[in-house]
Amino acid sequence: MNTTTSILVLSDTHGYIDNDILQHVKTVDQVWHAGDIGSLQVIETLVACVPLYAVYGNIDSHAIRMQTKEFLCFECSGLCVLLSHITGYPPKYAPGIIQKIKEYNPSILVGGHSHICKVMNDANNSLLYINPGAIGKTGFHSVRTMIRFEITNAKPHNMSVIELPRW
C-alpha cells in the first residue's frame, strides 16, 4: 500500500505566525520546525493544526527549550529524519553535525539558522539536506520561505519552495 505523508518545513519564525503560513500548515500531515521558534504561541498554534516536530534555536527561551530538543531524530514514512537548528550545510557542516549524522544515519537532515533556503543532496553522507530559509519577519532575508514536499514509499518528492512577501 502506498502511503504518502505531506510535510511543511519551517524555520526561524522568530515568534511570528500568520494566516498566510497557517493556510499552508492546514494542507499538510506534519510540520517540521528547525528552530528559532520565538514564542510558545507559535508552538501552540501549529500543534492545534497538525503534528509538530520541532527543535529549539539559538534565540529560543527556556520555556521553548523545555518543550523541544536541540536534536530530534524521528521516522517519517520509512525515512530517518534528523532535525537541528544550526547544521551548516554540505560539506561545510557545523561542529558536531557529522557526529550526529554518523550516530543517527538520517536520510534527511533539516536545519535552519542561516535564513537561506537551500536543498542539497549530500552524496558523501547519503542524505538530503533541507534548510527552508526563514518564514518570520525578523532577519536580513527579503523573501520569507518555507518548503513543502511529500514522502511516498520512503522517497521524497513534489518538493516546492513557498515564498511569501516580507512586508
N, C-alpha and C positions, 0 to 999 in steps of 0.2 A: 504494500500500500504506500502510495506517495503522500507524505505529509509535508506541507510547506509551512514554514514559520516566517512571518514578516517582521522585520526589525527596523526600528528607527534609532540611529546612533546620534547622541548629543554630547556636547562638552561645553564647558565654560559659559554656563547660563548666568553666572555671577548674580544670582538672585532674581533674574528676570525670566518670566514666562508669560506668554500672552495667547490670545485666541489663534493667532497665525501658527504658533508652534502646536497648540493643542489640536488644531484641525488635522495636523499630520499624525499626532500621537494617537488619535482615535481611529486611525486607519490601519494600525499595526497590532501584532500579537504581543510584542515586547518592546521596551525601551532600554537601551544601554546608555548610561551616562558616565562619561570618562572624567568626571571631577570638575572642581571649581563650581560646585552647585550653588553656593552663595546664600541659601536660606532653606530652612526647614519647609517653608511653604512650597518651594519647587518640588521637593520630595513628595510632600503630601498631595499636591495637585497631580503629579504624574502617577502615583500609586493608586489614586482614585479612578484612573482611567485604564491602566494596563499593568501587568507585572513589570517591575523595575529592577534592573541590575545596575548598581551604582558604586563608584569608589569616590573617596574624598580627594580634593586637590589642595594645593598649597595655600589657598585663601580661605579654606573652609574652617568653620568654627568647631569647637569641642563638641557641641551638640550634634553637628552633622557627622563628625568623626565617630561618635558613639553609635550611629546608625549605619555606618558604612565601613569599608576597609580600605587600606592602601592598595592592596592587590585583591582581585576577585577572579577566581577560576571556576568556570561552570561549563556544563554541556548544553548545547543547543542543537537539536535536530541532527545528532550524530557528530557534531564538531566540538572540540575543546576550545573554549574562548578564554583568553586572559585579558583582563581589563585593569588598567592603571592610568594615573593622570600624566606623570612625567615619564615618557618612554624613549624620547628621541625618536629616530626613525632609521630604517635600514640604510646603510650598515652602521650609522652613527647613533647607536643606542646609548641611552643614559646609563650611568653607573648602576650595576646590579640587574639590569634588564636581561642581559644574556644569561645570567644565572637563573633567573625566573623562567626564561624560555626553556632552558635545559631541564629545570625542575618539573615544569608542567607540560612541556611539549605541545603548545597550543597550535591549532590550525589557523586561528585568527587572533591577532594581537590588536587591541584597541587602546589608543592613547589620546590625550588632549594637550592642554597647556600652551601649545605654540600659536593657537588661533589661526593656523594654516591648514586648510583642508587638503588632505593627502591620502591617496590609496596606492599601495605599492605591493608587489609580490616580492617576498624575501626568499629567494631560492636557496640561499645558504642555510636557512633555518626552517624551510618548508612551511612557510606561513604567509597569510595575507595580513598586511599591516593596514589599519584604518585609523585615520585621525579626521573627525568630522569638522574640524575647524571650531569656530565659536558661534553659538546661537544667541548669546546675550548681547547687551548693548555696551558693555564696558570693555575697552581694549582698543588696539590700533587698527583692527580689521574694518574694511569699508563695506563688506557684504557679510551678512550673517549666514552661516551654512550649517547644514546637518545632512546626514546620509541615510537613505532608505534602501533596504535590499531584502532579499528573501533567501532562505536556505531550504533546499529540497534534496532529500537523499544525500545529506552531508556535502552538498555543493552550493556555495553562494552564487547567486545570480540576480539579474534585474537590478543592479546597483545604480542608484542615481543620487546626484548631489542636489539638494533642495536649497535654493538661495532666497533669502528674504532681505529686504532693504534694511539698512542700519537705522535710519531715522524714520 
